[in-house]
């Protein structure tokens, strides 16, 4: 893993630690230039959900967040904003741009209201003007 992968993973783990402790199970799947976090709300195999999926594209100097989801027990606590910030800060430091792709229309609109830049109907770019607090 690169330094950027490691720093993003460490930041994500730090943000998620208090939330994941309350869940039945969770796992971090890491591959070169990819991070995925899955969680299970209770003992049922049916409650496994992907919480976060991102891909680092070194040649384009981009980080693309293709899945960011908050299960019921985590909703309304600002977790999505915290995760995006935990990814954006180290990416920006290393000259990478951060994009959120494949999101619901409601999340897309919320990110636009928070200052993200629209790239198309399904993708926004996170920037210094994006309010992630």
N, CA, C and O atoms as CSV, one atom per row, in Angstrom:
chain,resi,resn,atom,element,x,y,z
A,1,UNK,N,N,0.843,-1.194,0.000
A,1,UNK,CA,C,0.000,0.000,0.000
A,1,UNK,C,C,0.882,1.249,0.000
A,1,UNK,O,O,1.970,1.263,0.576
A,2,UNK,N,N,0.397,2.266,-0.642
A,2,UNK,CA,C,1.134,3.523,-0.682
A,2,UNK,C,C,0.910,4.301,0.612
A,2,UNK,O,O,0.066,3.936,1.430
A,3,UNK,N,N,1.670,5.366,0.783
A,3,UNK,CA,C,1.478,6.223,1.964
A,3,UNK,C,C,0.074,6.800,1.995
A,3,UNK,O,O,-0.536,6.889,3.061
A,4,UNK,N,N,-0.451,7.199,0.828
A,4,UNK,CA,C,-1.802,7.754,0.781
A,4,UNK,C,C,-2.827,6.711,1.197
A,4,UNK,O,O,-3.723,7.010,1.986
A,5,UNK,N,N,-2.712,5.488,0.679
A,5,UNK,CA,C,-3.630,4.417,1.079
A,5,UNK,C,C,-3.601,4.224,2.589
A,5,UNK,O,O,-4.640,4.152,3.245
A,6,UNK,N,N,-2.392,4.142,3.123
A,6,UNK,CA,C,-2.228,3.896,4.554
A,6,UNK,C,C,-2.823,5.033,5.387
A,6,UNK,O,O,-3.512,4.781,6.375
A,7,UNK,N,N,-2.563,6.271,4.997
A,7,UNK,CA,C,-3.081,7.400,5.766
A,7,UNK,C,C,-4.606,7.475,5.684
A,7,UNK,O,O,-5.269,7.726,6.690
A,8,UNK,N,N,-5.160,7.258,4.495
A,8,UNK,CA,C,-6.624,7.262,4.371
A,8,UNK,C,C,-7.214,6.145,5.218
A,8,UNK,O,O,-8.175,6.373,5.953
A,9,UNK,N,N,-6.659,4.946,5.129
A,9,UNK,CA,C,-7.174,3.814,5.909
A,9,UNK,C,C,-7.103,4.104,7.400
A,9,UNK,O,O,-8.063,3.837,8.123
A,10,UNK,N,N,-5.984,4.645,7.877
A,10,UNK,CA,C,-5.846,4.983,9.298
A,10,UNK,C,C,-6.889,6.031,9.717
A,10,UNK,O,O,-7.490,5.918,10.786
A,11,UNK,N,N,-7.101,7.051,8.870
A,11,UNK,CA,C,-8.093,8.089,9.175
A,11,UNK,C,C,-9.497,7.509,9.226
A,11,UNK,O,O,-10.271,7.819,10.131
A,12,UNK,N,N,-9.824,6.670,8.255
A,12,UNK,CA,C,-11.156,6.056,8.201
A,12,UNK,C,C,-11.386,5.185,9.430
A,12,UNK,O,O,-12.452,5.236,10.042
A,13,UNK,N,N,-10.390,4.388,9.787
A,13,UNK,CA,C,-10.520,3.540,10.979
A,13,UNK,C,C,-10.745,4.383,12.230
A,13,UNK,O,O,-11.557,4.026,13.083
A,14,UNK,N,N,-10.035,5.492,12.339
A,14,UNK,CA,C,-10.185,6.377,13.493
A,14,UNK,C,C,-11.591,6.967,13.571
A,14,UNK,O,O,-12.187,7.014,14.647
A,15,UNK,N,N,-12.121,7.418,12.432
A,15,UNK,CA,C,-13.480,7.984,12.404
A,15,UNK,C,C,-14.512,6.917,12.741
A,15,UNK,O,O,-15.464,7.180,13.476
A,16,UNK,N,N,-14.326,5.718,12.209
A,16,UNK,CA,C,-15.343,4.666,12.353
A,16,UNK,C,C,-15.288,3.901,13.679
A,16,UNK,O,O,-16.273,3.272,14.065
A,17,UNK,N,N,-14.161,3.947,14.372
A,17,UNK,CA,C,-13.972,3.122,15.579
A,17,UNK,C,C,-15.148,3.170,16.554
A,17,UNK,O,O,-15.628,2.107,16.946
A,18,UNK,N,N,-15.639,4.340,16.968
A,18,UNK,CA,C,-16.732,4.338,17.938
A,18,UNK,C,C,-18.041,3.769,17.380
A,18,UNK,O,O,-18.862,3.250,18.138
A,19,UNK,N,N,-18.235,3.861,16.089
A,19,UNK,CA,C,-19.455,3.335,15.469
A,19,UNK,C,C,-19.376,1.829,15.288
A,19,UNK,O,O,-20.334,1.107,15.563
A,20,UNK,N,N,-18.213,1.359,14.817
A,20,UNK,CA,C,-18.058,-0.064,14.542
A,20,UNK,C,C,-18.085,-0.895,15.818
A,20,UNK,O,O,-18.474,-2.063,15.792
A,21,UNK,N,N,-17.676,-0.303,16.926
A,21,UNK,CA,C,-17.691,-1.020,18.205
A,21,UNK,C,C,-19.104,-1.432,18.605
A,21,UNK,O,O,-19.279,-2.377,19.376
A,22,UNK,N,N,-20.106,-0.738,18.094
A,22,UNK,CA,C,-21.505,-1.018,18.438
A,22,UNK,C,C,-22.150,-2.047,17.516
A,22,UNK,O,O,-23.283,-2.466,17.755
A,23,UNK,N,N,-21.447,-2.456,16.475
A,23,UNK,CA,C,-22.013,-3.373,15.494
A,23,UNK,C,C,-21.601,-4.809,15.769
A,23,UNK,O,O,-20.663,-5.069,16.523
A,24,UNK,N,N,-22.312,-5.729,15.151
A,24,UNK,CA,C,-22.030,-7.148,15.319
A,24,UNK,C,C,-20.667,-7.524,14.745
A,24,UNK,O,O,-19.911,-8.278,15.358
A,25,UNK,N,N,-20.361,-6.986,13.555
A,25,UNK,CA,C,-19.104,-7.329,12.912
A,25,UNK,C,C,-18.768,-6.273,11.853
A,25,UNK,O,O,-19.633,-5.509,11.425
A,26,UNK,N,N,-17.515,-6.247,11.448
A,26,UNK,CA,C,-17.088,-5.365,10.372
A,26,UNK,C,C,-15.782,-5.891,9.785
A,26,UNK,O,O,-15.080,-6.689,10.405
A,27,UNK,N,N,-15.475,-5.428,8.585
A,27,UNK,CA,C,-14.196,-5.814,7.985
A,27,UNK,C,C,-13.718,-4.727,7.039
A,27,UNK,O,O,-14.508,-4.030,6.402
A,28,UNK,N,N,-12.410,-4.607,6.970
A,28,UNK,CA,C,-11.742,-3.683,6.059
A,28,UNK,C,C,-11.083,-4.527,4.978
A,28,UNK,O,O,-10.184,-5.318,5.264
A,29,UNK,N,N,-11.525,-4.362,3.744
A,29,UNK,CA,C,-10.905,-5.051,2.612
A,29,UNK,C,C,-10.015,-4.044,1.904
A,29,UNK,O,O,-10.487,-3.017,1.415
A,30,UNK,N,N,-8.739,-4.343,1.853
A,30,UNK,CA,C,-7.815,-3.431,1.184
A,30,UNK,C,C,-7.078,-4.183,0.091
A,30,UNK,O,O,-6.645,-5.321,0.271
A,31,UNK,N,N,-6.951,-3.535,-1.016
A,31,UNK,CA,C,-6.171,-4.019,-2.138
A,31,UNK,C,C,-5.333,-2.834,-2.593
A,31,UNK,O,O,-5.578,-1.704,-2.170
A,32,UNK,N,N,-4.361,-3.074,-3.440
A,32,UNK,CA,C,-3.608,-1.917,-3.927
A,32,UNK,C,C,-4.572,-0.884,-4.533
A,32,UNK,O,O,-5.320,-1.186,-5.463
A,33,UNK,N,N,-4.539,0.291,-4.008
A,33,UNK,CA,C,-5.330,1.426,-4.488
A,33,UNK,C,C,-6.840,1.279,-4.294
A,33,UNK,O,O,-7.601,1.991,-4.949
A,34,UNK,N,N,-7.293,0.392,-3.430
A,34,UNK,CA,C,-8.720,0.266,-3.131
A,34,UNK,C,C,-8.921,0.002,-1.642
A,34,UNK,O,O,-8.153,-0.723,-1.011
A,35,UNK,N,N,-9.964,0.603,-1.106
A,35,UNK,CA,C,-10.352,0.372,0.292
A,35,UNK,C,C,-11.860,0.165,0.310
A,35,UNK,O,O,-12.608,0.924,-0.307
A,36,UNK,N,N,-12.299,-0.862,1.020
A,36,UNK,CA,C,-13.722,-1.106,1.186
A,36,UNK,C,C,-13.974,-1.478,2.640
A,36,UNK,O,O,-13.246,-2.281,3.225
A,37,UNK,N,N,-15.013,-0.883,3.213
A,37,UNK,CA,C,-15.387,-1.179,4.594
A,37,UNK,C,C,-16.791,-1.750,4.575
A,37,UNK,O,O,-17.713,-1.148,4.023
A,38,UNK,N,N,-16.947,-2.922,5.185
A,38,UNK,CA,C,-18.260,-3.562,5.282
A,38,UNK,C,C,-18.599,-3.728,6.749
A,38,UNK,O,O,-17.717,-3.922,7.585
A,39,UNK,N,N,-19.885,-3.651,7.052
A,39,UNK,CA,C,-20.305,-3.819,8.443
A,39,UNK,C,C,-21.572,-4.664,8.493
A,39,UNK,O,O,-22.318,-4.767,7.520
A,40,UNK,N,N,-21.785,-5.259,9.652
A,40,UNK,CA,C,-22.949,-6.102,9.900
A,40,UNK,C,C,-23.614,-5.585,11.169
A,40,UNK,O,O,-22.997,-5.542,12.233
A,41,UNK,N,N,-24.893,-5.188,11.040
A,41,UNK,CA,C,-25.588,-4.569,12.166
A,41,UNK,C,C,-25.971,-5.551,13.264
A,41,UNK,O,O,-25.974,-5.193,14.441
A,42,UNK,N,N,-26.294,-6.792,12.888
A,42,UNK,CA,C,-26.647,-7.805,13.892
A,42,UNK,C,C,-26.133,-9.154,13.407
A,42,UNK,O,O,-25.329,-9.210,12.476
A,43,UNK,N,N,-26.586,-10.242,14.027
A,43,UNK,CA,C,-26.055,-11.559,13.687
A,43,UNK,C,C,-26.542,-12.113,12.359
A,43,UNK,O,O,-26.021,-13.127,11.893
A,44,UNK,N,N,-27.509,-11.487,11.747
A,44,UNK,CA,C,-28.048,-11.960,10.478
A,44,UNK,C,C,-27.099,-11.641,9.328
A,44,UNK,O,O,-26.625,-10.513,9.198
A,45,UNK,N,N,-26.826,-12.647,8.495
A,45,UNK,CA,C,-25.984,-12.431,7.315
A,45,UNK,C,C,-26.611,-11.408,6.377
A,45,UNK,O,O,-25.912,-10.809,5.561
A,46,UNK,N,N,-27.921,-11.201,6.483
A,46,UNK,CA,C,-28.622,-10.269,5.603
A,46,UNK,C,C,-28.314,-8.811,5.911
A,46,UNK,O,O,-28.633,-7.933,5.109
A,47,UNK,N,N,-27.702,-8.536,7.057
A,47,UNK,CA,C,-27.453,-7.141,7.429
A,47,UNK,C,C,-26.046,-6.659,7.057
A,47,UNK,O,O,-25.658,-5.556,7.441
A,48,UNK,N,N,-25.275,-7.468,6.316
A,48,UNK,CA,C,-23.979,-6.996,5.829
A,48,UNK,C,C,-24.220,-5.874,4.836
A,48,UNK,O,O,-25.069,-5.998,3.954
A,49,UNK,N,N,-23.490,-4.795,4.968
A,49,UNK,CA,C,-23.635,-3.659,4.054
A,49,UNK,C,C,-22.267,-3.035,3.808
A,49,UNK,O,O,-21.393,-3.056,4.674
A,50,UNK,N,N,-22.099,-2.481,2.618
A,50,UNK,CA,C,-20.875,-1.748,2.304
A,50,UNK,C,C,-21.040,-0.333,2.828
A,50,UNK,O,O,-21.957,0.384,2.428
A,51,UNK,N,N,-20.172,0.051,3.700
A,51,UNK,CA,C,-20.201,1.366,4.318
A,51,UNK,C,C,-19.393,2.373,3.492
A,51,UNK,O,O,-19.782,3.534,3.366
A,52,UNK,N,N,-18.277,1.923,2.935
A,52,UNK,CA,C,-17.399,2.810,2.184
A,52,UNK,C,C,-16.634,2.004,1.144
A,52,UNK,O,O,-16.147,0.907,1.418
A,53,UNK,N,N,-16.538,2.570,-0.055
A,53,UNK,CA,C,-15.698,1.979,-1.097
A,53,UNK,C,C,-15.017,3.136,-1.826
A,53,UNK,O,O,-15.670,4.086,-2.260
A,54,UNK,N,N,-13.713,3.038,-1.949
A,54,UNK,CA,C,-12.991,4.073,-2.688
A,54,UNK,C,C,-11.864,3.460,-3.486
A,54,UNK,O,O,-11.337,2.397,-3.160
A,55,UNK,N,N,-11.514,4.167,-4.545
A,55,UNK,CA,C,-10.417,3.757,-5.414
A,55,UNK,C,C,-9.479,4.939,-5.590
A,55,UNK,O,O,-9.911,6.060,-5.859
A,56,UNK,N,N,-8.202,4.673,-5.434
A,56,UNK,CA,C,-7.171,5.680,-5.664
A,56,UNK,C,C,-6.606,5.428,-7.059
A,56,UNK,O,O,-6.178,4.321,-7.385
A,57,UNK,N,N,-6.617,6.484,-7.874
A,57,UNK,CA,C,-6.143,6.369,-9.256
A,57,UNK,C,C,-4.890,7.241,-9.371
A,57,UNK,O,O,-4.977,8.424,-9.700
A,58,UNK,N,N,-3.733,6.651,-9.100
A,58,UNK,CA,C,-2.493,7.438,-9.061
A,58,UNK,C,C,-2.182,8.177,-10.362
A,58,UNK,O,O,-1.728,9.320,-10.320
A,59,UNK,N,N,-2.417,7.551,-11.513
A,59,UNK,CA,C,-2.076,8.188,-12.792
A,59,UNK,C,C,-2.878,9.462,-13.028
A,59,UNK,O,O,-2.381,10.404,-13.646
A,60,UNK,N,N,-4.123,9.497,-12.535
A,60,UNK,CA,C,-4.983,10.678,-12.685
A,60,UNK,C,C,-4.946,11.580,-11.456
A,60,UNK,O,O,-5.548,12.654,-11.449
A,61,UNK,N,N,-4.231,11.138,-10.407
A,61,UNK,CA,C,-4.151,11.881,-9.137
A,61,UNK,C,C,-5.557,12.130,-8.591
A,61,UNK,O,O,-5.917,13.251,-8.229
A,62,UNK,N,N,-6.334,11.056,-8.543
A,62,UNK,CA,C,-7.718,11.135,-8.084
A,62,UNK,C,C,-8.007,10.059,-7.051
A,62,UNK,O,O,-7.425,8.975,-7.061
A,63,UNK,N,N,-8.938,10.405,-6.152
A,63,UNK,CA,C,-9.554,9.434,-5.254
A,63,UNK,C,C,-11.035,9.488,-5.576
A,63,UNK,O,O,-11.647,10.555,-5.550
A,64,UNK,N,N,-11.606,8.335,-5.878
A,64,UNK,CA,C,-13.034,8.267,-6.210
A,64,UNK,C,C,-13.753,7.428,-5.159
A,64,UNK,O,O,-13.483,6.241,-4.977
A,65,UNK,N,N,-14.674,8.093,-4.480
A,65,UNK,CA,C,-15.509,7.422,-3.481
A,65,UNK,C,C,-16.767,6.980,-4.210
A,65,UNK,O,O,-17.600,7.809,-4.577
A,66,UNK,N,N,-16.906,5.671,-4.421
A,66,UNK,CA,C,-18.041,5.168,-5.193
A,66,UNK,C,C,-19.168,4.650,-4.312
A,66,UNK,O,O,-20.261,4.368,-4.804
A,67,UNK,N,N,-18.916,4.526,-3.039
A,67,UNK,CA,C,-19.970,4.118,-2.108
A,67,UNK,C,C,-19.675,4.749,-0.752
A,67,UNK,O,O,-18.582,4.606,-0.205
A,68,UNK,N,N,-20.652,5.436,-0.235
A,68,UNK,CA,C,-20.565,5.948,1.127
A,68,UNK,C,C,-21.986,5.863,1.669
A,68,UNK,O,O,-22.882,6.578,1.220
A,69,UNK,N,N,-22.171,4.988,2.629
A,69,UNK,CA,C,-23.510,4.691,3.117
A,69,UNK,C,C,-23.477,4.582,4.636
A,69,UNK,O,O,-22.511,4.080,5.210
A,70,UNK,N,N,-24.522,5.049,5.271
A,70,UNK,CA,C,-24.581,4.935,6.725
A,70,UNK,C,C,-25.779,4.069,7.105
A,70,UNK,O,O,-26.925,4.454,6.873
A,71,UNK,N,N,-25.515,2.900,7.689
A,71,UNK,CA,C,-26.604,2.045,8.152
A,71,UNK,C,C,-27.428,2.749,9.223
A,71,UNK,O,O,-26.984,3.735,9.811
A,72,UNK,N,N,-28.616,2.242,9.469
A,72,UNK,CA,C,-29.567,2.860,10.386
A,72,UNK,C,C,-28.998,3.361,11.698
A,72,UNK,O,O,-29.293,4.484,12.107
A,73,UNK,N,N,-28.189,2.552,12.365
A,73,UNK,CA,C,-27.677,2.949,13.680
A,73,UNK,C,C,-26.669,4.089,13.597
A,73,UNK,O,O,-26.325,4.682,14.620
A,74,UNK,N,N,-26.192,4.405,12.393
A,74,UNK,CA,C,-25.183,5.454,12.224
A,74,UNK,C,C,-25.744,6.717,11.585
A,74,UNK,O,O,-25.039,7.722,11.492
A,75,UNK,N,N,-26.985,6.688,11.147
A,75,UNK,CA,C,-27.569,7.819,10.412
A,75,UNK,C,C,-27.712,9.057,11.293
A,75,UNK,O,O,-27.909,8.960,12.504
A,76,UNK,N,N,-27.609,10.222,10.655
A,76,UNK,CA,C,-27.863,11.487,11.333
A,76,UNK,C,C,-26.795,11.946,12.296
A,76,UNK,O,O,-27.044,12.821,13.125
A,77,UNK,N,N,-25.598,11.367,12.204
A,77,UNK,CA,C,-24.521,11.723,13.121
A,77,UNK,C,C,-23.345,12.387,12.405
A,77,UNK,O,O,-22.279,12.577,12.989
A,78,UNK,N,N,-23.551,12.738,11.135
A,78,UNK,CA,C,-22.486,13.406,10.388
A,78,UNK,C,C,-21.369,12.492,9.949
A,78,UNK,O,O,-20.286,12.964,9.602
A,79,UNK,N,N,-21.608,11.189,9.955
A,79,UNK,CA,C,-20.549,10.235,9.639
A,79,UNK,C,C,-20.059,10.372,8.195
A,79,UNK,O,O,-18.856,10.291,7.944
A,80,UNK,N,N,-20.968,10.578,7.250
A,80,UNK,CA,C,-20.559,10.727,5.853
A,80,UNK,C,C,-19.608,11.890,5.667
A,80,UNK,O,O,-18.597,11.767,4.976
A,81,UNK,N,N,-19.930,13.029,6.285
A,81,UNK,CA,C,-19.055,14.207,6.189
A,81,UNK,C,C,-17.699,13.930,6.828
A,81,UNK,O,O,-16.663,14.330,6.298
A,82,UNK,N,N,-17.711,13.248,7.959
A,82,UNK,CA,C,-16.450,12.933,8.643
A,82,UNK,C,C,-15.569,12.028,7.778
A,82,UNK,O,O,-14.355,12.218,7.700
A,83,UNK,N,N,-16.195,11.048,7.134
A,83,UNK,CA,C,-15.431,10.134,6.286
A,83,UNK,C,C,-14.843,10.865,5.076
A,83,UNK,O,O,-13.677,10.674,4.730
A,84,UNK,N,N,-15.664,11.702,4.440
A,84,UNK,CA,C,-15.158,12.448,3.284
A,84,UNK,C,C,-13.992,13.334,3.697
A,84,UNK,O,O,-12.988,13.409,2.988
A,85,UNK,N,N,-14.116,14.003,4.835
A,85,UNK,CA,C,-13.027,14.858,5.326
A,85,UNK,C,C,-11.775,14.022,5.612
A,85,UNK,O,O,-10.662,14.445,5.301
A,86,UNK,N,N,-11.957,12.836,6.203
A,86,UNK,CA,C,-10.826,11.962,6.529
A,86,UNK,C,C,-10.099,11.491,5.281
A,86,UNK,O,O,-8.916,11.156,5.338
A,87,UNK,N,N,-10.795,11.463,4.159
A,87,UNK,CA,C,-10.201,11.082,2.877
A,87,UNK,C,C,-9.623,12.307,2.173
A,87,UNK,O,O,-8.529,12.247,1.611
A,88,UNK,N,N,-10.353,13.408,2.205
A,88,UNK,CA,C,-9.972,14.613,1.462
A,88,UNK,C,C,-8.655,15.217,1.957
A,88,UNK,O,O,-7.807,15.592,1.147
A,89,UNK,N,N,-8.480,15.314,3.252
A,89,UNK,CA,C,-7.298,15.997,3.796
A,89,UNK,C,C,-5.992,15.343,3.338
A,89,UNK,O,O,-5.139,16.048,2.800
A,90,UNK,N,N,-5.790,14.033,3.521
A,90,UNK,CA,C,-4.517,13.463,3.044
A,90,UNK,C,C,-4.402,13.448,1.522
A,90,UNK,O,O,-3.305,13.571,0.976
A,91,UNK,N,N,-5.544,13.298,0.836
A,91,UNK,CA,C,-5.495,13.303,-0.632
A,91,UNK,C,C,-5.041,14.665,-1.142
A,91,UNK,O,O,-4.174,14.750,-2.012
A,92,UNK,N,N,-5.627,15.727,-0.600
A,92,UNK,CA,C,-5.277,17.084,-1.025
A,92,UNK,C,C,-3.799,17.367,-0.734
A,92,UNK,O,O,-3.107,17.965,-1.558
A,93,UNK,N,N,-3.324,16.942,0.425
A,93,UNK,CA,C,-1.926,17.152,0.814
A,93,UNK,C,C,-0.967,16.563,-0.212
A,93,UNK,O,O,0.125,17.087,-0.429
A,94,UNK,N,N,-1.388,15.464,-0.841
A,94,UNK,CA,C,-0.532,14.798,-1.831
A,94,UNK,C,C,-0.889,15.181,-3.271
A,94,UNK,O,O,-0.416,14.553,-4.218
A,95,UNK,N,N,-1.723,16.210,-3.432
A,95,UNK,CA,C,-2.044,16.704,-4.768
A,95,UNK,C,C,-3.088,15.893,-5.517
A,95,UNK,O,O,-3.155,15.952,-6.745
A,96,UNK,N,N,-3.904,15.137,-4.793
A,96,UNK,CA,C,-4.974,14.351,-5.410
A,96,UNK,C,C,-6.299,15.094,-5.299
A,96,UNK,O,O,-6.533,15.819,-4.333
A,97,UNK,N,N,-7.160,14.910,-6.289
A,97,UNK,CA,C,-8.518,15.432,-6.241
A,97,UNK,C,C,-9.430,14.322,-5.732
A,97,UNK,O,O,-9.167,13.139,-5.950
A,98,UNK,N,N,-10.512,14.719,-5.047
A,98,UNK,CA,C,-11.448,13.740,-4.479
A,98,UNK,C,C,-12.811,13.934,-5.123
A,98,UNK,O,O,-13.332,15.046,-5.199
A,99,UNK,N,N,-13.375,12.821,-5.587
A,99,UNK,CA,C,-14.685,12.827,-6.212
A,99,UNK,C,C,-15.596,11.827,-5.500
A,99,UNK,O,O,-15.143,10.769,-5.065
A,100,UNK,N,N,-16.865,12.164,-5.386
A,100,UNK,CA,C,-17.874,11.228,-4.894
A,100,UNK,C,C,-18.735,10.893,-6.099
A,100,UNK,O,O,-19.247,11.790,-6.768
A,101,UNK,N,N,-18.898,9.607,-6.377
A,101,UNK,CA,C,-19.627,9.150,-7.554
A,101,UNK,C,C,-20.769,8.222,-7.149
A,101,UNK,O,O,-20.821,7.740,-6.018
A,102,UNK,N,N,-21.670,7.982,-8.076
A,102,UNK,CA,C,-22.723,6.974,-7.906
A,102,UNK,C,C,-23.501,7.130,-6.606
A,102,UNK,O,O,-23.639,6.169,-5.850
A,103,UNK,N,N,-24.007,8.322,-6.340
A,103,UNK,CA,C,-24.723,8.568,-5.085
A,103,UNK,C,C,-26.211,8.790,-5.340
A,103,UNK,O,O,-26.635,8.981,-6.480
A,104,UNK,N,N,-26.977,8.764,-4.291
A,104,UNK,CA,C,-28.406,9.035,-4.423
A,104,UNK,C,C,-28.604,10.506,-4.784
A,104,UNK,O,O,-27.756,11.338,-4.463
A,105,UNK,N,N,-29.708,10.834,-5.445
A,105,UNK,CA,C,-29.974,12.240,-5.778
A,105,UNK,C,C,-29.990,13.149,-4.539
A,105,UNK,O,O,-29.518,14.285,-4.597
A,106,UNK,N,N,-30.527,12.654,-3.434
A,106,UNK,CA,C,-30.571,13.455,-2.209
A,106,UNK,C,C,-29.190,13.779,-1.673
A,106,UNK,O,O,-28.933,14.911,-1.264
A,107,UNK,N,N,-28.294,12.793,-1.672
A,107,UNK,CA,C,-26.929,13.025,-1.189
A,107,UNK,C,C,-26.188,13.960,-2.144
A,107,UNK,O,O,-25.428,14.827,-1.713
A,108,UNK,N,N,-26.415,13.776,-3.431
A,108,UNK,CA,C,-25.823,14.653,-4.445
A,108,UNK,C,C,-26.211,16.108,-4.169
A,108,UNK,O,O,-25.352,16.990,-4.167
A,109,UNK,N,N,-27.492,16.360,-3.939
A,109,UNK,CA,C,-27.977,17.722,-3.670
A,109,UNK,C,C,-27.393,18.278,-2.368
A,109,UNK,O,O,-27.036,19.454,-2.299
A,110,UNK,N,N,-27.297,17.438,-1.344
A,110,UNK,CA,C,-26.720,17.903,-0.071
A,110,UNK,C,C,-25.257,18.303,-0.245
A,110,UNK,O,O,-24.815,19.308,0.312
A,111,UNK,N,N,-24.512,17.520,-1.014
A,111,UNK,CA,C,-23.106,17.870,-1.235
A,111,UNK,C,C,-22.980,19.161,-2.037
A,111,UNK,O,O,-22.088,19.967,-1.774
A,112,UNK,N,N,-23.859,19.362,-3.007
A,112,UNK,CA,C,-23.832,20.628,-3.756
A,112,UNK,C,C,-24.122,21.805,-2.832
A,112,UNK,O,O,-23.460,22.839,-2.921
A,113,UNK,N,N,-25.105,21.656,-1.946
A,113,UNK,CA,C,-25.424,22.737,-0.998
A,113,UNK,C,C,-24.265,23.000,-0.049
A,113,UNK,O,O,-24.122,24.109,0.466
A,114,UNK,N,N,-23.446,21.998,0.181
A,114,UNK,CA,C,-22.287,22.145,1.064
A,114,UNK,C,C,-21.059,22.670,0.339
A,114,UNK,O,O,-20.004,22.835,0.950
A,115,UNK,N,N,-21.185,22.940,-0.980
A,115,UNK,CA,C,-20.090,23.566,-1.708
A,115,UNK,C,C,-19.307,22.663,-2.642
A,115,UNK,O,O,-18.350,23.115,-3.272
A,116,UNK,N,N,-19.689,21.395,-2.746
A,116,UNK,CA,C,-19.004,20.525,-3.705
A,116,UNK,C,C,-19.312,21.006,-5.122
A,116,UNK,O,O,-20.348,21.625,-5.364
A,117,UNK,N,N,-18.411,20.718,-6.047
A,117,UNK,CA,C,-18.586,21.146,-7.429
A,117,UNK,C,C,-19.168,20.009,-8.263
A,117,UNK,O,O,-18.652,18.891,-8.246
A,118,UNK,N,N,-20.238,20.297,-8.986
A,118,UNK,CA,C,-20.878,19.299,-9.838
A,118,UNK,C,C,-20.002,19.005,-11.050
A,118,UNK,O,O,-19.539,19.920,-11.731
A,119,UNK,N,N,-19.780,17.719,-11.310
A,119,UNK,CA,C,-19.050,17.303,-12.512
A,119,UNK,C,C,-20.032,16.778,-13.557
A,119,UNK,O,O,-19.846,16.987,-14.756
A,120,UNK,N,N,-21.070,16.101,-13.095
A,120,UNK,CA,C,-22.185,15.632,-13.913
A,120,UNK,C,C,-23.306,15.246,-12.956
A,120,UNK,O,O,-23.217,15.534,-11.763
A,121,UNK,N,N,-24.346,14.610,-13.446
A,121,UNK,CA,C,-25.502,14.291,-12.596
A,121,UNK,C,C,-25.225,13.248,-11.526
A,121,UNK,O,O,-26.047,13.044,-10.632
A,122,UNK,N,N,-24.081,12.588,-11.606
A,122,UNK,CA,C,-23.789,11.516,-10.655
A,122,UNK,C,C,-22.425,11.650,-9.988
A,122,UNK,O,O,-21.957,10.713,-9.341
A,123,UNK,N,N,-21.786,12.802,-10.139
A,123,UNK,CA,C,-20.456,12.941,-9.563
A,123,UNK,C,C,-20.203,14.386,-9.142
A,123,UNK,O,O,-20.518,15.332,-9.864
A,124,UNK,N,N,-19.623,14.524,-7.948
A,124,UNK,CA,C,-19.210,15.841,-7.466
A,124,UNK,C,C,-17.740,15.790,-7.090
A,124,UNK,O,O,-17.194,14.734,-6.771
A,125,UNK,N,N,-17.108,16.968,-7.136
A,125,UNK,CA,C,-15.728,17.092,-6.690
A,125,UNK,C,C,-15.728,17.798,-5.343
A,125,UNK,O,O,-16.335,18.858,-5.185
A,126,UNK,N,N,-15.054,17.212,-4.388
A,126,UNK,CA,C,-14.877,17.816,-3.073
A,126,UNK,C,C,-13.747,18.829,-3.191
A,126,UNK,O,O,-12.738,18.563,-3.843
A,127,UNK,N,N,-13.912,19.978,-2.569
A,127,UNK,CA,C,-12.891,21.024,-2.652
A,127,UNK,C,C,-12.807,21.754,-1.309
A,127,UNK,O,O,-13.520,21.409,-0.366
A,128,UNK,N,N,-11.949,22.746,-1.225
A,128,UNK,CA,C,-11.767,23.473,0.037
A,128,UNK,C,C,-13.042,24.206,0.472
A,128,UNK,O,O,-13.218,24.480,1.659
A,129,UNK,N,N,-13.917,24.520,-0.462
A,129,UNK,CA,C,-15.167,25.209,-0.139
A,129,UNK,C,C,-16.264,24.264,0.353
A,129,UNK,O,O,-17.297,24.720,0.842
A,130,UNK,N,N,-16.051,22.967,0.229
A,130,UNK,CA,C,-17.060,21.999,0.671
A,130,UNK,C,C,-17.080,21.967,2.190
A,130,UNK,O,O,-16.066,21.682,2.827
A,131,UNK,N,N,-18.226,22.256,2.759
A,131,UNK,CA,C,-18.379,22.269,4.224
A,131,UNK,C,C,-18.543,20.826,4.699
A,131,UNK,O,O,-19.552,20.181,4.415
A,132,UNK,N,N,-17.545,20.330,5.421
A,132,UNK,CA,C,-17.553,18.945,5.892
A,132,UNK,C,C,-17.527,18.871,7.420
A,132,UNK,O,O,-17.083,17.880,8.000
A,133,UNK,N,N,-18.008,19.932,8.052
A,133,UNK,CA,C,-18.039,19.947,9.519
A,133,UNK,C,C,-19.447,19.760,10.019
A,133,UNK,O,O,-19.675,19.744,11.228
